[in-house]
Amino acid sequence: MTASRKIHVRFFAILREQARTALLDCTTAARTPAELYGELQATRGLAFPATHLRVAINDRYATMETLLQPGDRVVFIPPVAGG
């Protein structure tokens, strides 16, 4: 049996446009941000490559392999360009 957990996801920039939302509460069986992003690519149409993202969990930078806990706040951060 796979445990599911409620995760709060925030999207910025191009990811917000692709997901069509800035905030998303989801119930997932994903154990890591990498798995969660894979699910979101399939369900929300995210086309941005995961290899180009940073991730933060509960306001701290993390790796895509960090284990998720119920109630975590996950932010997927695309590269930022500006001037």
C-alpha positions as a Python dict, from the first residue, in 0.01 Angstrom:
ca = {
    (1, 'M'): (0, 0, 0),
    (2, 'T'): (136, 341, -98),
    (3, 'A'): (92, 621, 153),
    (4, 'S'): (-52, 945, 23),
    (5, 'R'): (18, 1285, 167),
    (6, 'K'): (-121, 1633, 119),
    (7, 'I'): (140, 1870, -23),
    (8, 'H'): (113, 2243, -91),
    (9, 'V'): (279, 2343, -419),
    (10, 'R'): (366, 2693, -539),
    (11, 'F'): (456, 2778, -898),
    (12, 'F'): (643, 3081, -1034),
    (13, 'A'): (704, 3232, -1378),
    (14, 'I'): (672, 2986, -1667),
    (15, 'L'): (556, 2707, -1435),
    (16, 'R'): (267, 2923, -1312),
    (17, 'E'): (164, 2979, -1674),
    (18, 'Q'): (187, 2610, -1763),
    (19, 'A'): (5, 2494, -1446),
    (20, 'R'): (-255, 2770, -1488),
    (21, 'T'): (-231, 2845, -1117),
    (22, 'A'): (15, 2984, -863),
    (23, 'L'): (-92, 2757, -577),
    (24, 'L'): (-201, 2397, -570),
    (25, 'D'): (-291, 2167, -283),
    (26, 'C'): (-261, 1806, -391),
    (27, 'T'): (-276, 1461, -246),
    (28, 'T'): (10, 1252, -378),
    (29, 'A'): (192, 925, -334),
    (30, 'A'): (515, 1094, -449),
    (31, 'R'): (801, 1042, -206),
    (32, 'T'): (1030, 1312, -346),
    (33, 'P'): (1001, 1644, -532),
    (34, 'A'): (1127, 1463, -846),
    (35, 'E'): (837, 1218, -828),
    (36, 'L'): (593, 1499, -749),
    (37, 'Y'): (712, 1703, -1046),
    (38, 'G'): (669, 1398, -1269),
    (39, 'E'): (309, 1366, -1151),
    (40, 'L'): (249, 1736, -1211),
    (41, 'Q'): (397, 1712, -1560),
    (42, 'A'): (140, 1445, -1640),
    (43, 'T'): (-161, 1605, -1468),
    (44, 'R'): (-97, 1979, -1509),
    (45, 'G'): (86, 1984, -1843),
    (46, 'L'): (418, 2112, -1711),
    (47, 'A'): (665, 2100, -1999),
    (48, 'F'): (966, 2265, -1834),
    (49, 'P'): (1251, 2012, -1782),
    (50, 'A'): (1299, 1909, -1419),
    (51, 'T'): (1676, 1915, -1468),
    (52, 'H'): (1661, 2296, -1492),
    (53, 'L'): (1464, 2351, -1170),
    (54, 'R'): (1557, 2424, -813),
    (55, 'V'): (1327, 2315, -535),
    (56, 'A'): (1253, 2453, -190),
    (57, 'I'): (1068, 2266, 82),
    (58, 'N'): (926, 2464, 374),
    (59, 'D'): (1126, 2774, 275),
    (60, 'R'): (1463, 2594, 248),
    (61, 'Y'): (1645, 2485, -64),
    (62, 'A'): (1642, 2108, -102),
    (63, 'T'): (1731, 1846, -360),
    (64, 'M'): (1487, 1676, -592),
    (65, 'E'): (1552, 1357, -392),
    (66, 'T'): (1462, 1495, -47),
    (67, 'L'): (1187, 1291, 117),
    (68, 'L'): (853, 1469, 139),
    (69, 'Q'): (642, 1480, 454),
    (70, 'P'): (266, 1542, 485),
    (71, 'G'): (191, 1914, 484),
    (72, 'D'): (519, 2017, 318),
    (73, 'R'): (522, 2339, 118),
    (74, 'V'): (707, 2273, -208),
    (75, 'V'): (819, 2544, -449),
    (76, 'F'): (957, 2457, -790),
    (77, 'I'): (1186, 2740, -903),
    (78, 'P'): (1272, 2787, -1270),
    (79, 'P'): (1583, 2982, -1374),
    (80, 'V'): (1538, 3358, -1352),
    (81, 'A'): (1663, 3602, -1612),
    (82, 'G'): (1647, 3976, -1583),
    (83, 'G'): (1833, 4293, -1603),
}
